[in-house]
Amino acid sequence: MSGPAPSKKEIPARVFIHEKDERTGSKILHIDVESPLLNEIVRPGESTYCGGKAGGVFIGLKREMIKRAEKILGETRE
């Protein structure tokens, strides 16, 4: 894991391993990353891609998601 860097901005998020559960509608085991800020970047219903990396995972963003993320970063810098 590479850890903190000036180009990394930490955000509040909750991460869960969500087991199969008929009560919640979870049909397969998966990982949930929950954050209102992430929902502004990757909107409900949109898909992106994820890959493994040393110490964690990398979530790639599509062009429109990158534009939204850059807008959010610009607003937090002001």
C-alpha positions as CSV (number, residue, x, y, z in Angstrom):
1,M,0.0,0.0,0.0
2,S,1.4,3.4,-1.0
3,G,-0.2,5.4,1.8
4,P,-0.8,9.2,1.9
5,A,0.5,11.5,-0.8
6,P,0.0,15.1,-1.7
7,S,-2.1,14.1,-4.7
8,K,-4.4,11.8,-2.6
9,K,-7.4,13.3,-0.9
10,E,-8.9,11.2,1.9
11,I,-12.7,11.0,1.9
12,P,-15.1,9.7,4.6
13,A,-16.5,6.3,3.5
14,R,-17.8,3.1,5.0
15,V,-16.7,-0.2,3.5
16,F,-18.5,-3.5,4.0
17,I,-18.2,-7.1,2.8
18,H,-21.9,-7.8,2.1
19,E,-22.9,-11.4,2.3
20,K,-25.7,-13.0,0.4
21,D,-28.9,-12.1,2.3
22,E,-32.4,-12.6,1.0
23,R,-33.7,-10.0,3.5
24,T,-31.7,-7.2,1.9
25,G,-31.9,-8.5,-1.6
26,S,-28.2,-9.3,-1.8
27,K,-27.9,-12.2,-4.2
28,I,-24.1,-12.6,-4.1
29,L,-21.3,-11.7,-1.8
30,H,-19.9,-8.3,-2.7
31,I,-18.1,-5.3,-1.4
32,D,-20.0,-2.0,-0.7
33,V,-18.2,1.3,-0.4
34,E,-20.7,3.8,0.9
35,S,-20.2,7.6,0.7
36,P,-22.4,10.5,-0.3
37,L,-19.3,12.1,-2.0
38,L,-18.8,9.0,-4.1
39,N,-22.4,9.1,-5.2
40,E,-21.7,12.6,-6.6
41,I,-18.9,11.0,-8.7
42,V,-20.3,7.6,-9.6
43,R,-24.1,8.0,-9.6
44,P,-26.5,5.3,-8.7
45,G,-27.0,2.9,-11.6
46,E,-23.6,3.8,-13.3
47,S,-20.9,1.2,-13.7
48,T,-17.2,1.6,-13.7
49,Y,-14.3,-0.9,-13.2
50,C,-12.2,-2.0,-10.3
51,G,-8.8,-3.8,-10.1
52,G,-6.6,-5.1,-7.4
53,K,-3.4,-3.3,-6.3
54,A,-0.9,-3.9,-3.6
55,G,-2.7,-3.1,-0.3
56,G,-6.2,-2.6,-1.7
57,V,-8.1,-1.9,-4.8
58,F,-8.2,0.8,-7.6
59,I,-11.5,2.1,-8.8
60,G,-11.2,3.5,-12.3
61,L,-13.5,6.4,-13.5
62,K,-15.1,7.0,-16.9
63,R,-14.7,10.4,-18.5
64,E,-18.0,11.9,-17.2
65,M,-17.1,10.7,-13.7
66,I,-13.7,12.3,-13.9
67,K,-15.3,15.6,-14.9
68,R,-17.6,15.4,-11.8
69,A,-14.7,14.5,-9.5
70,E,-12.6,17.4,-10.9
71,K,-15.5,19.8,-10.3
72,I,-15.8,18.5,-6.7
73,L,-12.0,18.9,-6.2
74,G,-12.1,22.4,-7.5
75,E,-14.9,23.3,-5.1
76,T,-13.0,21.9,-2.1
77,R,-9.8,23.9,-3.0
78,E,-11.6,27.3,-3.0
